[in-house]
Structures are given as structure tokens and as C-alpha cells.
Amino acid sequence: MQKQLIHFFGIFLFLAIGMHFSEWMSHPVEHLMALPSSGAYGLGMAHPLIFTVIAYLVVMLLIFLVKKIKNLF
């Protein structure tokens, strides 16, 4: 369980910094305070978690597939 949480938060940080690098470097507090009024694809404040869950599921699916393929050989 702890390993999955580390993966989840790692993906979250990677996406947050990767997508909003200039905002995190220039004005991080204002960027966080503007989160309630954000509107990525109409998802509002929940968009970071929704995108992280989607990316997490994709990564876990890839890990699952790689393990299955390794078991075949």
C-alpha cells in the first residue's frame, strides 16, 4: 500500500510541476490559492486529482502488462 501511495504522489508531483513549472517557480502561493477557481476542462478544483488518477491507472496497467508478459517467458 505504501508503494502505491508513493507512486501516486510521485505522479501527482510530476504532473503538477511538469504542467505548471513557470507558475511554481514564479508565484507558487498564488498558484495554490487560485486552485478553487481553476477550470481545466470544466473539472474545477478536482482536476489535479482526476488527472493524477488517470495517469496512475495507466501506469499501473502498464506495470501489470509488463509483469504478465514477463511471466510468459
N, C-alpha and C positions, 0 to 999 in steps of 0.2 A: 504494500500500500504506500509506503514511504517513497519507493522508487517511482511510482506513478505520479505522486504529488510533485516530486522533483521534476519529472518530465513536463507536467502540466505548467508549473510556474516558470520553468525554463522556456517553454514555448511562448508563454504569455509575455515574458520579458523580451524575448527575441522579436516577437511581433510588435510590441509596443515601441521599442527603441527603433526597430527597423522601419516602421511606417511613419513615425513621428520624431525622427532623430533631431531635426533642427529645432523643434519645439522643446524637446527635452533638454537640449543644450542651451537654448537662449532664455526660455522662461518656463521652467518645469512646474512651479507652483500654480501659475495662472493656467497652464495647460490642464492640470488636475482639477482646478476649480471650475473649468469650463466643461467638464465631463457631463454634468447633468443636462446641459443644453446641446450636447453634440447630437448629430443626426446622421450617422453613416447608414445609408440605405433604409432610413426610417426606423432603425433599431434603437435609436436614442442612447441612453446611458448604458444599456446592456451590451452594446456592440463589441466591446473588448472581450467579454466573456463568451459571447456567441462565436466570434471568430476563433478564439482560442480553443473552444470545444471542437469546432470543426477541424482545425489543424491537428489537435490531439487525436481525434478519431482517425484521421488519415495516417498519421504517424504510427499509431497502434495497429492499424490494418496492415501497413507495410511491414512492421515488425512481425506480425502474425504470419503473413505470407512468406517472409524470408525463413522463419523457423519451420514452416510446413515444407518448403522446398528443400531445406537442408535435411529434413528427416527422410525425404525421398531418396537421397543419395547417400 
